[in-house]
Amino acid sequence: MEQRDLLKDQIEQLGKVLAKILSDFLGFKSSGNITQGIEISNESLQSELDIDIEKIMTLNKTELDEYIRNRQLTEIHLELLSEYLKEVGLAKSKIDNSDAHLCLQKAIELLDVADEISKTMSFDRINKKSEIKNVLQQNV
């Protein structure tokens, strides 16, 4: 029982760290320091959570699924990571369309894996995917 509580606490802590990193990035983005925000956020994800965004960007769907499961990320964590990649994609769309497109595609893939992990379809995730797809069609 104690071991399960410890695991649950670690998962909750992971979610809090992800939310903090997303919040910090949005702060950088709103102040116009997009490149610095991406670098700091990616470094924080790597050092604090062992999540390598650069590696995630190169993985195919099967490899991505394995990478996520090895890190015991939940659907909530994936939704936060997806939100981060969506925001990075939107920010990069003004600089590099191909890189922005990749970020937005990975954001959708993360939501797909979240559906698989949770074994449920979430209207919220469906709406998020639809929103990202609309951005891909319009801007990128």
N, C-alpha and C positions, 0 to 999 in steps of 0.2 A: 504494500500500500504506500509506504513512504517513497519507494522508488518511482511509483507512478506519479505521485505528487511532485516529486523533483523534476521529472520529465515534463509534466504539465507547466510547472513554473518556468522551465527553460524555454518552452515553446512560447509562452506568453511574453517572456523577456525578449525573445527574438522578434516578435511582432512589434514590441515597443521600440526596439532599435531600428527596425525597418521604417516605422512611421516617423521616427526622429530624422533619419537620413533623408526621407522624402520631404519632410518639412524644411530641413536645412537647404536642400536643393531648390525648392520653390522660393525660398528667401533669396538665394543667389540669383535665381532666374528673374525675380521681380526687380532686383537691383541692377540687372543688366550684366552680371558677371557669369554668364552661362558656361563658358569654357572652364572657368575656375570651379564653378559649382559641380560640373560633371566630373572633373578630376578628383575633387575632394570627396564627393559622394561615392564614386567608384572605389577609391582608396579605403573609405570607411566600410563599405560593403565587404571588401576583400579582407581587411585587417580584423574587423570586429565579428564578421559572420561567415568568413570563408566562402563568400559568393563572388565569383569572378565574372563581372559583367562582360568583359571582352571575350572570355571563353564562351559564355552563354550565347553571345552573338554569332559564334561560329558553329554551334551545335545544330544537328538536324533534330527532328522531332523525337526520335527514339533516344538519342543521346541526351537531349534536354530532359526528357522524362526520367532517365536514369540519374542524371546529375541532381535533379530536384529531390528524388526519392532518397538518394544517398545522404542528403543534407536534412532529411526529415522535415521538409517545408510543407506547411499546410496550405489549404486553399486561401486562407486569409493572407498568408505570407506572399503567395503568388499574386494575389490581387494587388497588394502593395507594390511588389516588384513590377507588375504590369503597369500600374499607374506611374511609377517612376520612369519606365521606358517610354511610355506614352508622352510624358512631359519632356523627356529628353528628345524624343522624335519631333515634337512640335517645336522645340527650341532650335534643333538642328535644321529644320525645314527652311530656315532663313539662310543657312550657311551651306549645307551639303544635302541635296535632295536624296541621293542614293543611301547615305548613312541614316537619314531621317526615316526613309522607307523601311530599312532593315529594323530599326528600333521599333517602329510601329507594328511591323509584322511579328516581331518577337513578343511584343506586348499581347497580341492576339493569341499567339501560341501558348504563352503562360496562362492565359485565361482558359484555353482549351485543356491544358494539363490540370488546372484547378478543377474543372468539371469532372475530369477522370478521377482525380484523387478523392473528391467529395462524393462521387457516384450520384450526383444530383445535378440538375440543371437549375441554375440561378437566373431569375429574371434580371437581376442587377448585372451579372456577368454578360448576359445576352445583350443588354443595353450598352454596356461598355464596349463589347466587341463591335456592335453596330456603329457606335460613335467613332471608333478608331477606323473602321472600314470607310465611313463617310469622309473622314479626314484624308485617308489614303486616296480616295477617288477625286477629291476636290483639289488638294494642295500639293500632293507629293507625286 
